[in-house]
Amino acid sequence: MKADLYTANGEKKGGVDLNATMFEAKINPDLMHRAVVLRLANARNPIAHTLTRGEVSYSTKKMFRQKGTGNARRGARSTNLLRGGGVTHGPRNTRNFSKMMPKKERRAALFSSLSARAKDGNIIALEEFAAKTPKTKDFISLLSKLPEGKKYLFVIPEKNEVFEKSCRNIPGIKIILANYINPYDVLLADKVCFLKEAFPKIEETFLTKK
């Protein structure tokens, strides 16, 4: 399978061969779904926190005597049956939402998502980024010549300050290092654009046996 290759000026320049193991893998929707749920669950930060009857700031004194008042029997004001009292089974900020997924399944989910994008023709390659200084205007000009997409994921082989600063103010653009590519970002983007040098990097990271 090949992906369209574009020059630094946005002109189409043939194609680049894609690794069959990563871009022609079996598409497994279940694995991709689990990988996305894993990412979202591990990013959760539980901040909702309710107080139990033992934690609310109320006196523990009995509200009134047990018998003879004609009222229901009451204990402390902090009871969960009264307004202002403790909460029963409320959310706590100690709850753990994190999930686990075996390494082989995570990689299979990544290959599945890359294959799904490649099958739809949404994987492209950029030969290089020739700018020497950050300039958003030049990057927008390049973007206008690439295939149309509301959300673009650019995969770069290593840190590139000029590249990152040139597009960080453009909505719908995300940059990720090749060794951090994941199913969530791949599936969220309409188009995935690899810098040509990023292909050997992802093969080295995800295919080399250590």
Summary of the structure (lengths in Angstrom):
residues: 210
radius of gyration: 27.0
end to end distance: 26.9
largest distance: 93.0
contacts: 562
relative contact order: 0.19
helix: 33%
strand: 14%
